Structures are given as structure tokens and as C-alpha cells.
């Protein structure tokens, strides 16, 4: 892997911009990206040469959404984006917790990552990459800037304490339905330890709803308590009615393509292909992006 100087400079700039949204120390912020404090200090001084391996530059760039690709999508204020942002602002401001469950491909993850980069003390954890209890707590520790090395009990204790130190933190747990039972139970412990101090926001598709409802119905320990702490409801935005659902997706995809300066005559074609699927399902934003790529290749 060989990365360009331009890419490394963009990653360095994104790192420095990200620190503005982090209330902790430089050392804690450096830990969120698994780099040494001295390295971050030198980055602040304008250095980039021989500080990190290409793999480190790549990993940090991926986490921060840095790209040199012209297909880098601009953020559109879609209905999905606005609803998730409003709920996260509420949870962060008042230290509350909510669950957002809805269709795949509507921009949930994109919105969560964007907010974690642009809101102060807003942290993102991808549960699909940290399904077990130990991996989840280590991922959470890294996200907020706590050392993830050492005994499990010490790491989770430090996580709880640090969330009390940071002003108005909020944790976004994406793909929460992927957590195994032991990891899912840790959410209850973390919520109890940070009540009225930290906001929590779980996101997922129907698998998350099914996981919680199955746990409640089978009276498994923790599920009823977690659901209660997360406002005892699921937020969602995609209509159930087929016609209304089509209208929703039509507007969603059109809004995103328009903001990203896609040729006006091309937008209806992509939208229609997304709305009409052989398996009967409506294609979302991932489908729209794939169709746009294919069109560009055919006309490039």
C-alpha cells in the first residue's frame, strides 16, 4: 500500500479538525485514533513525514471519511438525516436514550458517522465490528479516548468515569442488533452508570427490533430493562404503506442525487430503477450510488 502525500495531508487536516469536537486532552484524542500523543503533537506542528505507517494513515482516513475520490458524496439534509440529528441532539442535550430502527440503505450509518465527526463529544461505535463484550467495550474505550489495554474491569471502569468527565457526551451504537447477549447486557450497566450524564442512541434494521422483542417475550434478563431505559419505543421514518413508501424513497434518493450535482436528466432514471426491483423490494441509497457508478463507467 502506497498513499499519496495529498491523501496524508487531508487525513492530518481531518484529525486536527476532529479535535475541535473533542473536549478531552490531546492524549485522549490521540488514543481515539490509536496514535501516540507525541505523534499528534508533531501533526499539530505541521509534520506528516515518517510519523505513521501507510496502514495507519489508511485506517484513520477511513474512520474520518477522508477520500480523494471525486465520488465523495456531499451531505444532503434528507428527512432521515434531520430526524436522526434531532433525536441525537435531544439525547445529547438531556442525557436520554433512544432506539432508531428502520430499513437498510436510507442513510442511517452515514448520518451517524457525519454527526460523530461534526458534533462535540459525539462518539460512534460500529457493533458489527465489535460483537462480543470485550471487543465492544474496547471499541467504546477507543472511541472516547480511554486506554483499551489492561484488564476488562479496569477498562469499563475508566469508560464510565471518563463519560462523567466529558461535557454532554453521547454514544451512538450502530448495528446494535449484531451484539451478542453478553455485550448487549453491558449497555444496561453503562446506562446505569451514566444516567443523567451521557446520551445513548442505538441504531439498526429490523434485526435489532426482533432481537429486543424476542428477548422480552422470552423474559431474558436485561432486555425489558434496556428497552425501558431507551424510552420504550422505536423511532422510524419509512412509511409502511407501499405507495407512501415509494414516495418516500423517491424524495430521499432525489434529494441526495440533487445535492451531489448529478445531471438532472439522469436523476429520474436512477430513481425509477431503484423503485422497481425484481425481488419486490425498493432499492435505497446504496443501490442509487451503484447505478450512478455504472452510468459513469458506461459514459466515461
N, C-alpha and C positions, 0 to 999 in steps of 0.2 A: 504494500500500500504506500503510495507516494502522493501526499497532499500538497497543493499549491500554497505559496506564501499568501496569496489573496484570501484563500479559504481560512488559513490560520489567523490572519488579521481580523476577519469577520467574526471568528469564534472568540478571539480575545476581546473584541468590542462588545459582543453579546454578553460575555462574562462580566465585564465592567458595568454594563447596563443592568444586568441582573442583580448586582449587589445593591443597587438603589432601591430594590423592592424587598431587601432582606435587612431586618433590624438587628440581627446578631453581629458578632465580631467578624473580622476578616478571616480569622482562623476557622470559625464555624462555617462561614460561607465557602471557604476553600474545601472543607470536608464534604459539602453537598455535591461537589464535583470530583471528589476523590483526588485532590491535588494538595501538595504541601503549602503551608502558609507562605513560605519564602518564595515559592513559585508564583503565587498570586501577587505577592508584593512586587516582584520583578515585572509581572504583566502590567500592573498599575503604573510602573515606571516606563512602560513603552516597549519592553523587551518581548520578543517572541521566539528568537533563535535558540535552539538547543534546550528549551525549557521542558517540553513534553514530547513523548513519542507520537508518531502519526496515529497510532491506535487511540491514544488519549485525546488527541485533537478531534479525531473522528467521533469518539463516544460523546464528548462534551458538545460538539457541534450538533450531533443528532438529538441530544437531550434538549438543546436550546432552539432547535428548529432552524439551524443555520444551513443555507444552501446557496450554491452558485447557479443552480438550475433556473432557467427562465420560467419554468412551470411553477415556481413557488407561488402558492395561492394567497391572495390577499384576503383579509378577514371581512366577511360580509355580516352585517347586523341582521341576521335571519331571526325568525321567530324563535327558533331553537336556542340560538346564541343569547338572545335577550332574556328568555325565560331562565336559562341556567345561570346567567350572570346575575339576574335579580335575586334568585334563590341563594346563590353563593354570597352575595353582598349581605343579604339578610342574616344568613348563618354566621358569617364572619363578624358582623356588627354586634349581634346579640348572643353569640356563642350558642347557637342552636344547631340541630342536626336534621337533615332531610335525605330522602332517597329519590333518585330520578331513574325511572325505568321506562325505556321506550325502544322503538325499532333501531336496528343497526343502520349505519350509513346516513344518519341525519346530522352529523357534526358534533356529537356529544364529546368525544375524545378531543377533537380539535379545539373546541371551546374551552374545555377544562385545562388543556395544556397552555392555551393562549392566556387564560386568566392567571395561571400559576406563574407565568413569566411577566405579567403586567400588573398584578395586584401585590401590594406589600404583604409579606408573610403569608402568602397563599402557596400551599405545597401540594404536589401531585405525586401519587403513588399508583403504579400500574400493577394491580393484583394478579394479572395474568402472568407476570414475570416474577411474582413472589407469592406463590400459592400456600406455602407452608408457614407455620407460626414463626419459626426462626427467620426465614427469609423475609417475611412480611415486616417484622419488627426491625430487621437490619435495613430494609429498604426505606422504612419510615425514618429511622435514625439518620440515614444518609440524606434523605430529602430535607430534613430540618437542620442538618449541620451538627449532629451528635456523632461521636465516635462509635462506629459499629463493631469495634473489636472488643473482645473480652467475654465475660460470662453473660448469658442471656438475661438473668435477673438484673444485672447492673445496667445493661443497655436499655431495657424497658424502663427502669427506674430513672435513668438520665433523660429518656424521651419525655416522660411525664413531667419531670421537673422543668425541662427546658421549655415545654409548651406553656408553663406558668410564667416563665421569664419573658418570652416574646410577647409584644403587644398585639392583641387581637389576631392570633394565628387561626388558620383554617386548613384542614386536611381534606383533600379530595381523593377518595379511593375509587379508582376507575376499575371496571371489570370485577367488581366486588363479588359477583357470583362465582368466580373462579377460586376463591379462598377455600381451603379445606376447613373442616369443622373446628379444629383447634385454633386456627388462625382467625376464623370468623368470631369466635368467642372472645378473642383479645380485644376486639372493638368495644365490647361492653366494658371491659376493665379500663381501657383507655378513656372512654367516655366518662365513666365514674370518677376517674382521677382528674379529669379536666373540666368537670361540669361548671358552667358559667364562666369558663376561661377560654375554651377553644371551640371553634365551629367544626362540624364534621359534615361531609357530603359524600354519599355513596352513589355510584352510577353503574348502570348495567343494562342489559337487554332482558328479555323475558326469563332467562335462566336465573337471574337474581330474584325476581319475584317468586318464581317457582321454588327456589331454594328456601326462601324465608317462609312461604306458606306451607311448604311440606314440613319444615321444622316445627312450625307452630301446630299444625294438625297432628303431628306425631308426638307432640309435647316434649320435644328435645330441649334440654336445658339451654337457655340463653336466647333462643330465637324470639320468644314473646317479649323478653326484656329489651332486646336490641330494637325490635320494631317499635316498642313504646318510646324508647329514647329518641328514635328517629321520626317522631311526630305521628306515628301510627297511620301513615298514608304513603302512597306512591305518587310522585309527580310525573306527569306525562303530557305530551302535547300533540302527538299524531292522532288524528280522528279515527274512530273505529269504522264509521260508515264508509263504504267503498268509494262513493262519489266524492265525499268530502276529503277522503284520504288522497285521492288523485289530485284534487285542487291544492291540497297542502303541499304535496311533493312537487307539483308544477311550479308553485311560487318559490319553494325552497331552492330548487335547482336553478330556476331563472335568476333569483336574487344573487346566488353565488357566481354564476357564469357572467352576469352583467357586471358585477364589481370587478371581476377579473378580466374585463375588456375582451371577452370573447366576441367574435363577429356576430352582429345582430341577426343576420340571416341564418347563422348556424345554431343559435340557441333553441329555437322551436324544434329542430330536427333531433337534437340531443335529448331534449325534454321528452319528446314523444317516444323515443327509443327506450327511455328509462321507464316510462309509464306502461309500456306494453312489453311484458315479459312472457316467455313461453311457459314458465312454471306457474304463472298466475300471480307472482309477486311483483311488487313495484320496485324498480331499481333506485337506489339513493345516490348520494354524492360520490361514492367510490365508483359506481357504475358510470356516472356522468364524467368523471375525470378520465376513466379508461376510454370512453368513447371519444373524448376530446383528443387524447393522445393518438388514438388510431386515425382520427381525421387528420391530425397534423402530420403523421407519418405518410399517409396516402397523398397528401398535398405538398409534402416537403421535398 
